[in-house]
């Protein structure tokens, strides 16, 4: 698997070929049960790509108790935030790297190269304890069995 597109802080474990990616998140309240999650990642930093110009982008899926409460999976203007609503204090966030089909740098050859979606192990965020706090995670690729 070619993981060079994951960013300047990527590493590969030789035995399992797992990719890693550093991401900084923050949960901001919008109301009593409404929030948004922002993230900053390192995809394309080594080539000075902007969030709009890089051939891949970070997607996210926000769940609690197995229910989807928010998601961003591309196919719209690239962004680094997602709104969600919950009464619970803990949410699980699964990040994925997928193609940015709206990138001006995207060509048919790049789309074929970056067509594989890389899924990372979920992270758990306590939104009651960590509101407006920057949280740094090193995401590890989830191995599909």
Secondary structure, DSSP 8 states (H G I E B T S, - for coil): ---GGG-TT--B-TTT--BEEEEEEEEEE-SSSEEEEEEEE-TTGGGT--TTTSSEEEEEEEEETTEEEEEE-SSSS--SEEEEE-SSSEEEEEEEEEE-TT-TT--HHHHHHT-S-EEB--EEEETTTSBT--EEEEEEB----
